[in-house]
Amino acid sequence: MWKSTVPKGSKFTGGNRSSLVATAVLAALLSLGFAAGTAFGQDEPAPPAPPQAGQQPDQQPAPGMGRHMGRHHMPTVDDQLKHLSKKLNLSDDQQAKLKPILEDQRKQMDGIRSDSSLSREDRFSKMREIRQSSDTQIKSVLNDDQQKDFDKMREEQADRMKRWHRGGDNAPPAGAAPDSQQ
């Protein structure tokens, strides 16, 4: 086993030896944790990505949103429109009508995200209201079959989010933030 270098008769013999070792290990771990926290705390945030070709600055992914509100970007309005066009087989006329709805939704959502006076619950409540209003406007542009497909998309998204919030999924799929898939 382990031989002690502590002289017999010392107050650090017997059962106290294990507590001394545990204390030393704990002190070492705390020191490492503190040093690591200090080192990581000094990192500067990465600068925002420059706009992609043909992308307006207001279409940049919203900072701090996405996968669990902070680690994944939000799709742009153009990305949302492409997604809807692909899933719902939108006509050019429908795309032209939906783009301003999506832009207005993005503008309102960004305003809520940046409002630090709102509690988390108020923020989500207002976002839900905006989302419901936008969905109503979007559905008014769609035909009956597209509306059914749109409702199905929303149900699938809600199921993914429920599983994610219950801890059933590691993280939502790309673009599955509360207002990202449309």
N, C-alpha and C positions, 0 to 999 in steps of 0.2 A: 504494500500500500504506500502511503505517503509518510515520509519521515519528517519530523518537525525540526526546525532549527531554533525554535524558541526554547530557552533554558527551562529545565524543570523548576517548578516553584514559582515561575513567572505567572502573572495574572492572565496571560494569554494562552493558557493550556486548556485542554479538555474541550468542552462544548463551545467555549468562546472562540476557538480557532475558526470554526466554520462561519460564525457571524463576522469575524474579522475579514475572512476571505470574501464573503458576500458583500460586505461594506466596501472593500477595495474594488471589487468587480462593478458594483453599482456606481461608485465614484468615477471609475474609468468610463463607463457607458454614458453617464451624465456629461462628462467632459467632452466626449466625442459628439454627443447629441447637440450640445451647446455650440461646439466649434462648427459643426455642419450647418446648424441653423443660422449662425452668424455669416458663414460663407454664402449660403443661398439667399439670405436676406439682402445681400448687397448687389445681387444681379439687377441689371437695368432691364426694363421691359423692352421687348423687341419692337422696332418701329413698325407702323402699319404697312402692309403690303401696298405697293403702288397699284393704281387702277390698271386692269387688263385692257387690251386694245378694245376700243368701242364701249368701254364701261365708264359711266359717269361716277364722280366721287361719291354722290349720294347713294349709289348702288353698291358701295363697298359692304362687305359683310359687317353686320353690327358687332362691335366689340363686346365681349363678355357674354355672348349668347351661344346657344347651341347645346351640345351635349352637356347636360347638367349645368346650364347657364354659365359657360365660361371657357370651355375647352374645345369648342368646335364652332366654325363660322356658320352664319345664316346664309342660305342661298340668296342670290340677288333676285330682283324682280324679274329680270330676263330669264334666270334659271327656273324660277317658279312658273313663269309663263310657258317655257319649254316643257316642263314636267306636265303641266296641265294639258298642253297641246298634244303631247304624246299619249297620255292616259285617256284623254277624252275625245281625241280626234277633232280638235277645234278647227273651225274655218278661219280664214284670215280676218274676216269681219268680227268673229267672236274674239279672236286674239286682240284685235284693236280695241274692243270694248272692255276686255278684262284688264288690260295693262294699267289704265288709270285707277281702277279699283285696287289692284295690287300695290300700286305706287302710294295711294292714299293710306292703305293699310300699313305699309312699311313706315311711312312718315309718322303715323299715329303711334305705332309700336315703338319706334325709336324715341319718340317724345316721352313715352311712359318709362322706358328703360333708363332714360337719363334723368328722370325725376326722382331725386334722392329723398324727397319729402314723403314719398309713398311707402307704406309698409309692404312687405313681401306679399301679404294676402291681398291688399288693395291693388297692387301692381298686377297680380295674376287675374284678379276679378275684372279689372279694366281691360286687360288683354283678351280675356274670354269674350267680353262684350264686343270689342272691336272685331274679333274673329267671327263671332256670330253674325254681326252686321255685314261683314265682307262676304261671308258665305251666302247670305241671303241675296246680296247684290250679284254675286257670281252665278248663283243658280238661276237668276232671272234672265241671264244671257244664254243659258243652256237649254237644249231640247230635253224632252222627257227621258230618253235613254241616257243622255249625258248626266242629267240630274241624278239618276239612280246610281250611275257609276261614281259620281262625285260623292254621294252619300256613303257608298261602300268604301271609298278611299278614306273618308273621314272616320268611319267605324274602325277600319283596320289600323289607322293611325292611333286612335284612342286606345285600342287594345294593346298596341305596342307600348304606349306610354304607361298604361296601367301596369303591365308586366314589369316595365323598367322601374317604376316607382315602388313596386312591391319587392324589388330586388331579384326578380326572376330572370332578367336579362342583365348582362354586364353593362351594356350601354345601348341607347337607342340606335337604330341604323342611321347612317349619314342622312342629315336633313330631317330628322324626326323631332326637332325641337317643337314646342307648342305651336308656332305659327310658320313653320318652314315648308311643309309639304302641302301643296294645294293642287 
